[in-house]
């Protein structure tokens, strides 16, 4: 089964996360969108808002812990307050080309 794993992090962490997860066995796809947040980040480039990377990773459920670990390390969430990561329940049906 597939699972969706995501993160909302500071924009500068986004590309590091993509690089960190793209070669993990079981990752089908990983992509990033840009946005802004007014509550997660200390650095605010736009007045009250900071730039954010919104990441989505589709992976095999049995690789969930490895993918979460890679996101945690790439975003440096153990030392920096730059965002959050999450995982959803199983994706019952998907098509990926």
N, C-alpha and C positions, 0 to 999 in steps of 0.2 A: 504494500500500500504506500501511497504517497502522502507527504505531509508538507504543509506550508510553514516556513520559518521566516520571521521577519525582524526588522530592526528599524528604529527611528533614532538616528544618530547625527552628530555634527557632520556637516558636509565633508570636511576633510577626512573623516573616518570611512566614508562610503566606498571609495575606490580601494582602500586597503582591505576592506571586508570582501569585496568582490574578488580580489586577487587571492585572498586567503581561502575562500570556499570553492573557487572554480575548479580546482583539481581534486577535491575530496571525492572519493569513490562514492557513488550513490547520488550525487548532486546532478539533477537533470537540467536545471536552468537557474540562473541568478541574475536579477536585474535591479536597477536603481533609478529612482525618480528624485527630483529635487523639490524642496518645499521650504516653508518657513515655520518656525515655532516661537511662541512667546514665553514658554515656561520650562523648557528642558535645558537650555544652555546658558552658561555664564557669558560667553562672548556673543554680543548682539551687534551684527553688522548693519542692521536696518532699524535704528531707534529701539523699539521694544522687541524686535524680532531677530532671531538668529537663523542662519541658513541650515537646512536639514537635508539629510539623505534618507530616503525611504526605501528600504531594501526588502525584496521578496526573494526567497530561495525555495525552490521545489526540490525535494529530495526523498529518497527512500526512508520510510519510517525507522528502519533499523540503523540508520546513520544519523539520527536526530542529535544524539549527544555529541558526536564528533563535529557536526556542523555548528551547534551552539557553542562548543568550545572554541572553534575557529573564529566565530564572530566575536566572542568575548575577548580573545587575545588580540585580534586585528584592530578592534575598536579601543583597546586598552581600557576596558571598563573596570578593571581592577585598580587603576590608578587615576583615571580621569572621569569626571562627571560629564559625559558627552552623549548620553542617550539611554535607550532601553532596547531589549530584545525580547522576543516572544515566539511561541509556537502554537499552532492551531491543531485541532483534531484532524483525523485522517480525511484526506480528500477521496471521496468514494468514486469519483469519475473525473477523468481529465484526458485531454488529448494534447500531446506535445510533439511537434514535428521537428 
